[in-house]
Amino acid sequence: MSEKLSHEEFIKKAIVTLRAKGYKGIHTVYSGFNTAFKKYFDNENPVEATNKLAKEGKIVIRPVKGGVMLYLPEDATGVSAAADEALKKMGL
């Protein structure tokens, strides 16, 4: 039996392989990510793992209806550019 992936390896692999054609990220609920994570890691909490990686800058999390979207940092540049523009307009 091969060695298990780390949380980071699993999450990055999931983002790349589970995203629908034309999309850069995955919805944690609708893609089946949360369920797959719990099954692979013996019922560990996917929210804790994804939040930790987001704080480390290894993935990007964006809230959406029904859950969150996960992105690789290089695929989320448009999202952060919009946030930067909004902050600029607000004078912050």
C-alpha positions as CSV (number, residue, x, y, z in Angstrom):
1,M,0.0,0.0,0.0
2,S,1.4,3.4,-0.9
3,E,1.9,6.1,1.6
4,K,-0.9,8.6,2.2
5,L,-0.8,12.1,0.8
6,S,-0.3,15.0,3.1
7,H,-3.2,17.4,3.6
8,E,-1.5,19.9,1.3
9,E,-0.9,17.3,-1.4
10,F,-4.5,16.0,-1.2
11,I,-6.1,19.4,-1.3
12,K,-4.0,20.7,-4.2
13,K,-4.6,17.4,-6.2
14,A,-8.4,17.8,-5.5
15,I,-8.4,21.3,-6.8
16,V,-6.7,20.3,-10.0
17,T,-8.7,17.1,-10.6
18,L,-12.2,18.0,-9.3
19,R,-12.7,21.4,-10.9
20,A,-15.2,21.5,-13.7
21,K,-14.1,22.4,-17.2
22,G,-13.7,26.2,-17.5
23,Y,-13.4,26.7,-13.8
24,K,-10.2,27.4,-11.7
25,G,-11.5,26.3,-8.4
26,I,-13.7,23.7,-6.7
27,H,-16.8,24.1,-4.5
28,T,-16.0,22.1,-1.3
29,V,-19.5,20.6,-1.1
30,Y,-20.7,20.2,-4.6
31,S,-17.5,18.7,-5.9
32,G,-17.5,16.0,-3.2
33,F,-14.3,17.3,-1.7
34,N,-15.5,17.5,1.9
35,T,-16.7,13.9,1.9
36,A,-13.6,12.6,0.1
37,F,-11.4,14.4,2.5
38,K,-13.2,12.9,5.5
39,K,-13.0,9.4,4.0
40,Y,-9.3,9.6,3.1
41,F,-8.2,11.1,6.4
42,D,-10.4,9.0,8.7
43,N,-13.0,11.6,9.5
44,E,-10.7,14.6,10.0
45,N,-12.2,18.0,9.6
46,P,-11.5,19.5,6.1
47,V,-12.3,23.0,7.3
48,E,-9.4,23.0,9.7
49,A,-7.0,21.7,7.1
50,T,-8.1,24.2,4.3
51,N,-8.0,27.1,6.7
52,K,-4.5,26.2,7.8
53,L,-3.3,26.1,4.2
54,A,-5.0,29.3,3.4
55,K,-3.3,31.1,6.3
56,E,0.0,29.8,5.0
57,G,-0.8,31.1,1.5
58,K,-0.8,27.7,-0.1
59,I,-4.4,27.9,-1.2
60,V,-7.1,30.6,-1.5
61,I,-10.5,30.2,0.0
62,R,-13.5,32.3,-1.2
63,P,-17.0,32.1,0.4
64,V,-19.8,31.2,-1.9
65,K,-23.4,30.1,-1.6
66,G,-23.5,26.7,0.1
67,G,-19.9,26.6,1.2
68,V,-16.5,27.8,-0.1
69,M,-14.5,27.7,-3.2
70,L,-10.9,26.5,-3.1
71,Y,-8.2,27.8,-5.5
72,L,-4.5,27.4,-6.1
73,P,-2.9,30.8,-5.4
74,E,-1.9,31.3,-9.1
75,D,-5.5,30.7,-10.2
76,A,-7.1,33.2,-7.8
77,T,-5.3,36.3,-9.0
78,G,-8.4,37.9,-10.5
79,V,-10.3,37.4,-7.3
80,S,-7.6,39.3,-5.2
81,A,-7.3,42.0,-7.9
82,A,-11.0,42.8,-7.5
83,A,-10.6,43.0,-3.7
84,D,-7.6,45.3,-4.1
85,E,-9.6,47.5,-6.4
86,A,-12.5,47.6,-3.9
87,L,-10.1,48.6,-1.1
88,K,-8.5,51.3,-3.3
89,K,-12.0,52.8,-4.0
90,M,-12.7,52.8,-0.3
91,G,-9.5,54.6,0.4
92,L,-8.1,51.7,2.5
